Amino acid sequence: MPDSFQVYSGGDPADIVVIVSGLASWNLRATWGDGWRSAGAEWKSWCKDQAFMVFYNGRPPASGNVRVCNG
């Protein structure tokens, strides 16, 4: 099982929205990218929920990308 995944916006992998780590240990942690830290709590909660759904069901939304890292 990978330990983390990243969600980035658009086609630029440098624009990371959120990195979710701790998947292997179930000690989940979300780290927000520079341009996204000031987003509202409601939006962050929605975004994190969407990211988890993509990770668990394997289908990214039409407007986003997910990169899974193992290590």
RODRENZA-223156 format. One record per atom (N, C-alpha, C, O): residue number from 1; residue in three letters; chain; atom name; x, y, z. Coordinates in Angstrom, 2 decimals. Atoms other than C-alpha are relative to their C-alpha. Last residue first. Layout:
! residues N
(NUM "ALA" "A" "CA" (X Y Z))
...
***
This chain:
! residues 71
(71 "GLY" "A" "N" (-1.32 -0.26 -0.57))
(71 "GLY" "A" "CA" (8.09 5.95 -0.28))
(71 "GLY" "A" "C" (0.38 1.44 0.01))
(71 "GLY" "A" "O" (1.47 1.78 0.47))
(70 "ASN" "A" "N" (-0.32 1.12 -0.89))
(70 "ASN" "A" "CA" (5.22 4.74 -2.41))
(70 "ASN" "A" "C" (1.42 0.19 0.49))
(70 "ASN" "A" "O" (2.37 -0.34 -0.08))
(69 "CYS" "A" "N" (-1.43 0.16 -0.28))
(69 "CYS" "A" "CA" (3.70 7.82 -4.01))
(69 "CYS" "A" "C" (0.19 -1.19 0.93))
(69 "CYS" "A" "O" (-0.61 -1.39 1.85))
(68 "VAL" "A" "N" (-0.20 0.85 -1.16))
(68 "VAL" "A" "CA" (0.27 8.08 -5.67))
(68 "VAL" "A" "C" (1.49 -0.27 0.15))
(68 "VAL" "A" "O" (2.16 -0.63 -0.81))
(67 "ARG" "A" "N" (-1.23 0.75 0.18))
(67 "ARG" "A" "CA" (-0.30 11.01 -8.05))
(67 "ARG" "A" "C" (0.22 -0.78 1.30))
(67 "ARG" "A" "O" (0.26 -0.19 2.38))
(66 "VAL" "A" "N" (-0.51 0.60 -1.23))
(66 "VAL" "A" "CA" (-3.83 12.36 -8.33))
(66 "VAL" "A" "C" (1.25 -0.77 -0.34))
(66 "VAL" "A" "O" (1.27 -1.52 -1.33))
(65 "ASN" "A" "N" (-0.96 1.07 0.20))
(65 "ASN" "A" "CA" (-5.17 14.73 -10.97))
(65 "ASN" "A" "C" (0.49 -0.50 1.35))
(65 "ASN" "A" "O" (0.56 0.26 2.31))
(64 "GLY" "A" "N" (-1.13 0.15 -0.90))
(64 "GLY" "A" "CA" (-8.14 17.05 -11.08))
(64 "GLY" "A" "C" (0.87 -1.18 -0.34))
(64 "GLY" "A" "O" (0.51 -2.02 -1.17))
(63 "SER" "A" "N" (-0.81 -1.21 -0.09))
(63 "SER" "A" "CA" (-10.88 18.56 -13.26))
(63 "SER" "A" "C" (1.23 -0.15 0.88))
(63 "SER" "A" "O" (1.86 0.86 1.21))
(62 "ALA" "A" "N" (-0.40 -0.49 1.32))
(62 "ALA" "A" "CA" (-12.58 15.39 -14.51))
(62 "ALA" "A" "C" (0.95 1.18 0.08))
(62 "ALA" "A" "O" (1.74 1.40 -0.84))
(61 "PRO" "A" "N" (1.00 -0.86 0.63))
(61 "PRO" "A" "CA" (-12.63 13.90 -11.03))
(61 "PRO" "A" "C" (0.53 0.54 -1.32))
(61 "PRO" "A" "O" (1.74 0.52 -1.55))
(60 "PRO" "A" "N" (-0.18 -1.44 -0.23))
(60 "PRO" "A" "CA" (-10.20 11.07 -10.32))
(60 "PRO" "A" "C" (-1.13 0.80 -0.64))
(60 "PRO" "A" "O" (-1.71 0.37 -1.63))
(59 "ARG" "A" "N" (0.51 -0.81 1.11))
(59 "ARG" "A" "CA" (-11.53 7.49 -10.17))
(59 "ARG" "A" "C" (0.20 1.48 0.29))
(59 "ARG" "A" "O" (-0.51 2.03 1.13))
(58 "GLY" "A" "N" (-0.85 0.00 1.18))
(58 "GLY" "A" "CA" (-9.55 5.03 -8.06))
(58 "GLY" "A" "C" (-0.46 0.83 -1.17))
(58 "GLY" "A" "O" (0.12 0.72 -2.25))
(57 "ASN" "A" "N" (0.72 0.62 1.11))
(57 "ASN" "A" "CA" (-12.26 4.22 -5.49))
(57 "ASN" "A" "C" (0.74 0.07 -1.32))
(57 "ASN" "A" "O" (0.31 -0.55 -2.29))
(56 "TYR" "A" "N" (0.60 1.28 -0.31))
(56 "TYR" "A" "CA" (-10.21 4.67 -2.31))
(56 "TYR" "A" "C" (-0.73 -0.64 -1.18))
(56 "TYR" "A" "O" (-0.75 -1.87 -1.29))
(55 "PHE" "A" "N" (-1.00 0.99 -0.37))
(55 "PHE" "A" "CA" (-7.87 7.38 -3.52))
(55 "PHE" "A" "C" (-0.63 -1.37 0.18))
(55 "PHE" "A" "O" (-0.11 -2.37 -0.32))
(54 "VAL" "A" "N" (-0.78 0.33 1.21))
(54 "VAL" "A" "CA" (-10.58 9.33 -5.33))
(54 "VAL" "A" "C" (1.02 -1.09 0.33))
(54 "VAL" "A" "O" (1.16 -2.04 -0.43))
(53 "MET" "A" "N" (0.86 0.80 0.86))
(53 "MET" "A" "CA" (-12.88 9.16 -2.29))
(53 "MET" "A" "C" (0.75 -0.42 -1.27))
(53 "MET" "A" "O" (0.62 -1.56 -1.73))
(52 "PHE" "A" "N" (0.08 1.35 -0.55))
(52 "PHE" "A" "CA" (-10.03 10.33 -0.05))
(52 "PHE" "A" "C" (-0.87 -0.90 -0.87))
(52 "PHE" "A" "O" (-0.54 -2.06 -1.09))
(51 "ALA" "A" "N" (-1.29 0.66 0.23))
(51 "ALA" "A" "CA" (-9.37 13.31 -2.32))
(51 "ALA" "A" "C" (-0.02 -1.42 0.53))
(51 "ALA" "A" "O" (0.47 -2.34 -0.13))
(50 "GLN" "A" "N" (-0.05 0.39 1.41))
(50 "GLN" "A" "CA" (-13.07 14.26 -2.33))
(50 "GLN" "A" "C" (1.30 -0.75 -0.31))
(50 "GLN" "A" "O" (1.28 -1.74 -1.05))
(49 "ASP" "A" "N" (0.95 1.11 0.18))
(49 "ASP" "A" "CA" (-13.18 14.22 1.48))
(49 "ASP" "A" "C" (0.03 -0.50 -1.44))
(49 "ASP" "A" "O" (0.02 -1.70 -1.68))
(48 "LYS" "A" "N" (-0.61 1.19 -0.61))
(48 "LYS" "A" "CA" (-10.02 16.36 1.63))
(48 "LYS" "A" "C" (-0.91 -1.21 -0.17))
(48 "LYS" "A" "O" (-0.44 -2.30 -0.48))
(47 "CYS" "A" "N" (-1.12 0.42 0.86))
(47 "CYS" "A" "CA" (-11.52 18.87 -0.81))
(47 "CYS" "A" "C" (0.65 -1.27 0.53))
(47 "CYS" "A" "O" (0.92 -2.20 -0.23))
(46 "TRP" "A" "N" (0.55 0.55 1.23))
(46 "TRP" "A" "CA" (-14.81 19.10 1.11))
(46 "TRP" "A" "C" (1.11 -0.57 -0.88))
(46 "TRP" "A" "O" (1.00 -1.68 -1.39))
(45 "SER" "A" "N" (0.66 1.24 -0.38))
(45 "SER" "A" "CA" (-13.03 19.58 4.45))
(45 "SER" "A" "C" (-0.56 -0.69 -1.24))
(45 "SER" "A" "O" (-0.40 -1.90 -1.41))
(44 "LYS" "A" "N" (-1.05 0.98 -0.28))
(44 "LYS" "A" "CA" (-10.71 22.16 2.93))
(44 "LYS" "A" "C" (-0.61 -1.35 0.35))
(44 "LYS" "A" "O" (-0.12 -2.39 -0.10))
(43 "TRP" "A" "N" (-0.55 0.43 1.28))
(43 "TRP" "A" "CA" (-13.71 24.02 1.45))
(43 "TRP" "A" "C" (1.08 -1.07 0.21))
(43 "TRP" "A" "O" (1.11 -2.06 -0.52))
(42 "GLU" "A" "N" (1.04 0.79 0.69))
(42 "GLU" "A" "CA" (-15.48 24.14 4.82))
(42 "GLU" "A" "C" (0.52 -0.54 -1.33))
(42 "GLU" "A" "O" (0.30 -1.70 -1.67))
(41 "ALA" "A" "N" (0.09 1.33 -0.61))
(41 "ALA" "A" "CA" (-12.30 25.22 6.64))
(41 "ALA" "A" "C" (-1.02 -0.88 -0.72))
(41 "ALA" "A" "O" (-0.80 -2.07 -0.89))
(40 "GLY" "A" "N" (0.92 0.16 -1.13))
(40 "GLY" "A" "CA" (-11.73 28.16 4.31))
(40 "GLY" "A" "C" (-0.10 -1.45 0.47))
(40 "GLY" "A" "O" (0.16 -2.38 -0.28))
(39 "ALA" "A" "N" (1.38 0.33 0.38))
(39 "ALA" "A" "CA" (-8.69 28.36 2.08))
(39 "ALA" "A" "C" (-0.84 -0.23 1.25))
(39 "ALA" "A" "O" (-0.33 -0.57 2.31))
(38 "SER" "A" "N" (0.91 -1.02 -0.51))
(38 "SER" "A" "CA" (-5.59 30.05 3.53))
(38 "SER" "A" "C" (-1.46 -0.25 -0.39))
(38 "SER" "A" "O" (-2.33 0.56 -0.08))
(37 "ARG" "A" "N" (0.05 0.00 -1.47))
(37 "ARG" "A" "CA" (-3.41 26.97 3.19))
(37 "ARG" "A" "C" (-1.02 0.98 0.56))
(37 "ARG" "A" "O" (-1.58 0.76 1.64))
(36 "TRP" "A" "N" (1.27 0.56 -0.48))
(36 "TRP" "A" "CA" (-4.25 26.54 -0.51))
(36 "TRP" "A" "C" (-0.15 0.04 1.52))
(36 "TRP" "A" "O" (-1.22 -0.28 2.03))
(35 "GLY" "A" "N" (1.12 -0.83 0.43))
(35 "GLY" "A" "CA" (-1.61 28.54 -2.37))
(35 "GLY" "A" "C" (-1.34 -0.41 0.58))
(35 "GLY" "A" "O" (-2.35 0.23 0.29))
(34 "ASP" "A" "N" (-0.15 -1.43 -0.32))
(34 "ASP" "A" "CA" (1.28 27.07 -0.41))
(34 "ASP" "A" "C" (-1.22 0.83 -0.36))
(34 "ASP" "A" "O" (-1.66 1.66 0.45))
(33 "GLY" "A" "N" (-0.96 -0.74 0.82))
(33 "GLY" "A" "CA" (0.13 23.45 -0.62))
(33 "GLY" "A" "C" (-0.04 1.48 0.31))
(33 "GLY" "A" "O" (-0.99 1.97 0.92))
(32 "TRP" "A" "N" (0.51 -0.84 1.08))
(32 "TRP" "A" "CA" (-1.82 21.85 2.22))
(32 "TRP" "A" "C" (1.13 0.73 -0.71))
(32 "TRP" "A" "O" (2.11 1.15 -0.09))
(31 "THR" "A" "N" (-0.89 -1.15 0.07))
(31 "THR" "A" "CA" (-0.57 18.95 4.32))
(31 "THR" "A" "C" (-0.40 0.80 -1.23))
(31 "THR" "A" "O" (-0.40 0.29 -2.35))
(30 "ALA" "A" "N" (0.12 -0.81 1.21))
(30 "ALA" "A" "CA" (-3.22 16.39 5.29))
(30 "ALA" "A" "C" (0.93 1.20 0.11))
(30 "ALA" "A" "O" (0.89 1.92 1.10))
(29 "ARG" "A" "N" (-0.34 -1.40 -0.18))
(29 "ARG" "A" "CA" (-2.31 13.75 7.86))
(29 "ARG" "A" "C" (-0.12 0.70 -1.34))
(29 "ARG" "A" "O" (0.40 0.22 -2.34))
(28 "LEU" "A" "N" (0.14 -0.90 1.14))
(28 "LEU" "A" "CA" (-3.65 10.24 8.26))
(28 "LEU" "A" "C" (0.29 1.44 0.35))
(28 "LEU" "A" "O" (-0.09 1.94 1.41))
(27 "ASN" "A" "N" (-0.18 -1.26 -0.73))
(27 "ASN" "A" "CA" (-2.30 7.91 10.94))
(27 "ASN" "A" "C" (-0.01 1.11 -1.05))
(27 "ASN" "A" "O" (1.03 1.65 -1.41))
(26 "TRP" "A" "N" (1.32 -0.53 -0.33))
(26 "TRP" "A" "CA" (-3.75 4.81 9.26))
(26 "TRP" "A" "C" (0.10 1.21 0.92))
(26 "TRP" "A" "O" (-0.87 1.56 1.59))
(25 "SER" "A" "N" (0.13 0.12 -1.45))
(25 "SER" "A" "CA" (-0.18 3.36 9.30))
(25 "SER" "A" "C" (-1.39 0.41 0.50))
(25 "SER" "A" "O" (-1.68 0.27 1.69))
(24 "ALA" "A" "N" (-0.39 1.34 -0.43))
(24 "ALA" "A" "CA" (-0.01 2.63 5.57))
(24 "ALA" "A" "C" (-0.22 -0.21 1.49))
(24 "ALA" "A" "O" (-0.55 -1.31 1.93))
(23 "LEU" "A" "N" (0.99 0.99 0.44))
(23 "LEU" "A" "CA" (-2.01 5.74 4.64))
(23 "LEU" "A" "C" (0.33 -1.40 0.51))
(23 "LEU" "A" "O" (-0.57 -2.14 0.92))
(22 "GLY" "A" "N" (0.36 0.88 -1.10))
(22 "GLY" "A" "CA" (0.10 8.10 6.73))
(22 "GLY" "A" "C" (-1.00 -1.07 -0.37))
(22 "GLY" "A" "O" (-1.67 -1.62 0.51))
(21 "SER" "A" "N" (-0.98 1.03 -0.35))
(21 "SER" "A" "CA" (0.23 10.87 4.16))
(21 "SER" "A" "C" (-0.49 -0.81 1.19))
(21 "SER" "A" "O" (-1.49 -0.48 1.82))
(20 "VAL" "A" "N" (0.53 0.80 -1.11))
(20 "VAL" "A" "CA" (-2.28 13.08 2.37))
(20 "VAL" "A" "C" (0.99 -1.12 0.25))
(20 "VAL" "A" "O" (1.26 -1.92 -0.64))
(19 "ILE" "A" "N" (-0.70 1.29 -0.08))
(19 "ILE" "A" "CA" (-0.69 15.79 0.27))
(19 "ILE" "A" "C" (-0.58 -0.71 1.21))
(19 "ILE" "A" "O" (-0.59 -0.17 2.31))
(18 "VAL" "A" "N" (-0.11 0.69 -1.29))
(18 "VAL" "A" "CA" (-2.95 18.70 -0.66))
(18 "VAL" "A" "C" (0.80 -1.29 -0.18))
(18 "VAL" "A" "O" (0.74 -1.94 -1.22))
(17 "VAL" "A" "N" (1.11 -0.46 -0.84))
(17 "VAL" "A" "CA" (-3.31 21.34 -3.38))
(17 "VAL" "A" "C" (0.14 -0.62 1.38))
(17 "VAL" "A" "O" (0.15 0.09 2.38))
(16 "ILE" "A" "N" (0.58 1.03 -0.86))
(16 "ILE" "A" "CA" (0.05 20.89 -5.08))
(16 "ILE" "A" "C" (-1.09 0.63 0.86))
(16 "ILE" "A" "O" (-0.88 1.65 1.52))
(15 "ASP" "A" "N" (1.07 -0.65 -0.75))
(15 "ASP" "A" "CA" (0.74 23.39 -7.86))
(15 "ASP" "A" "C" (-0.75 -1.03 0.83))
(15 "ASP" "A" "O" (-1.88 -1.40 0.51))
(14 "ALA" "A" "N" (-0.62 -0.83 -1.02))
(14 "ALA" "A" "CA" (4.09 21.94 -8.99))
(14 "ALA" "A" "C" (-1.05 0.71 0.86))
(14 "ALA" "A" "O" (-0.73 1.18 1.96))
(13 "PRO" "A" "N" (-0.25 0.77 -1.23))
(13 "PRO" "A" "CA" (2.24 19.12 -10.78))
(13 "PRO" "A" "C" (0.67 0.82 1.10))
(13 "PRO" "A" "O" (0.68 0.39 2.25))
(12 "ASP" "A" "N" (-1.32 -0.32 -0.55))
(12 "ASP" "A" "CA" (0.93 21.71 -13.28))
(12 "ASP" "A" "C" (0.24 -0.76 1.30))
(12 "ASP" "A" "O" (-0.31 -0.38 2.34))
(11 "GLY" "A" "N" (-1.01 0.87 0.58))
(11 "GLY" "A" "CA" (-1.90 20.38 -15.44))
(11 "GLY" "A" "C" (1.38 0.20 0.57))
(11 "GLY" "A" "O" (2.34 -0.38 0.06))
(10 "GLY" "A" "N" (-0.33 -0.20 1.41))
(10 "GLY" "A" "CA" (-4.73 21.81 -13.41))
(10 "GLY" "A" "C" (1.02 -1.00 -0.50))
(10 "GLY" "A" "O" (1.09 -2.13 -0.03))
(9 "SER" "A" "N" (1.02 -0.63 0.84))
(9 "SER" "A" "CA" (-4.63 21.52 -9.65))
(9 "SER" "A" "C" (0.50 0.14 -1.43))
(9 "SER" "A" "O" (1.70 0.30 -1.67))
(8 "TYR" "A" "N" (-0.45 -1.29 0.52))
(8 "TYR" "A" "CA" (-2.62 19.03 -7.67))
(8 "TYR" "A" "C" (-1.02 0.54 -0.97))
(8 "TYR" "A" "O" (-1.82 -0.20 -1.54))
(7 "VAL" "A" "N" (1.01 -0.54 0.90))
(7 "VAL" "A" "CA" (-3.65 16.20 -5.38))
(7 "VAL" "A" "C" (0.53 1.35 -0.46))
(7 "VAL" "A" "O" (0.89 2.20 0.35))
(6 "GLN" "A" "N" (0.05 -1.44 0.21))
(6 "GLN" "A" "CA" (-0.89 14.18 -3.79))
(6 "GLN" "A" "C" (-1.16 0.34 -0.93))
(6 "GLN" "A" "O" (-1.49 -0.42 -1.84))
(5 "PHE" "A" "N" (0.39 -0.41 1.34))
(5 "PHE" "A" "CA" (-0.88 10.67 -2.34))
(5 "PHE" "A" "C" (-0.09 1.52 -0.03))
(5 "PHE" "A" "O" (-0.26 2.18 1.00))
(4 "SER" "A" "N" (0.54 -1.35 0.19))
(4 "SER" "A" "CA" (0.81 9.03 0.57))
(4 "SER" "A" "C" (-0.52 0.18 -1.40))
(4 "SER" "A" "O" (-0.23 -0.60 -2.30))
(3 "ASP" "A" "N" (0.10 -0.72 -1.26))
(3 "ASP" "A" "CA" (1.98 5.76 2.15))
(3 "ASP" "A" "C" (-0.62 1.38 -0.17))
(3 "ASP" "A" "O" (-1.08 1.97 0.81))
(2 "PRO" "A" "N" (-0.78 -1.24 -0.02))
(2 "PRO" "A" "CA" (1.34 3.47 -0.80))
(2 "PRO" "A" "C" (-0.21 0.72 1.33))
(2 "PRO" "A" "O" (-1.22 0.51 2.00))
(1 "MET" "A" "N" (0.84 -1.18 0.00))
(1 "MET" "A" "CA" (0.00 0.00 0.00))
(1 "MET" "A" "C" (0.89 1.24 0.00))
(1 "MET" "A" "O" (1.86 1.30 0.75))
***
